[in-house]
Amino acid sequence: MMSAFVHGFILALGLILPLGVQNVFILTQGAVQRRWVHALPAVLTASLCDTLLILLAVLGVSLVWLGSSWTKMVVMGVGVLFLLYMGWSTWKSEPATGESEASEMFPPRKQIAFAASVSLLNPHAILDTIGVIGTNSLRYTGLEKALFAAACILVSWAWFVGLSLAGKMLGRFDGSGRGLRTMNRVSALIIWGVAGYMLMDLFHDRLP
């Protein structure tokens, strides 16, 4: 039974490690917020969204909802718009420093909206979660399947909490806020890059 847990743990870790929009957003929120607890809306939202996708994958929903080309086009189009807006907001946001008490930071509602959008409106992330984790879960049943899913969920929660804490530690070494501003700019460029990639994918799918 433990082999199913170890399998899920390693698989989830491999999927979540690459630097994607979701990871960049959580890291940045941990760094720019005045206190770590203020980044929790983003952390909890990303973790809950990943938990939902993992459960859907393990329960066998698979790729049914992306079976229609029109559904996929609409979801990807909305995802691109969200990412473009998110990149602009990240580029414009200012980190909190001792020199600037009026720093512009993402409030809880904005954190929740953005964390949910990069988790649920990114077809590539959904394909990774539902396609890869769902396919690998097919070899298990009963308690083993539950342990496999629990391991994936555990990795997701631990990773996002750890990533936000890492961001907070990075922020402490930057009293002037220059490093955090640079991080915001780099984050925005990565977000726009992913949006551009999704847009090219969308047009490629529509070409005859």
NORQUI-V673318 format. One record per run of one state. SS is the DSSP state (H for helix, E for strand, - for the rest). FROM is the first residue (numbers start at 1). TO is the last residue. If there is no record, write none. Layout:
SS FROM TO
SS FROM TO
//
This chain:
- 1 1
H 2 17
- 18 20
H 21 32
- 33 35
H 36 58
- 59 63
H 64 66
- 67 68
H 69 92
- 93 96
E 97 97
- 98 99
E 100 100
- 101 107
H 108 120
- 121 122
H 123 137
- 138 141
H 142 172
- 173 177
H 178 206
- 207 208
//
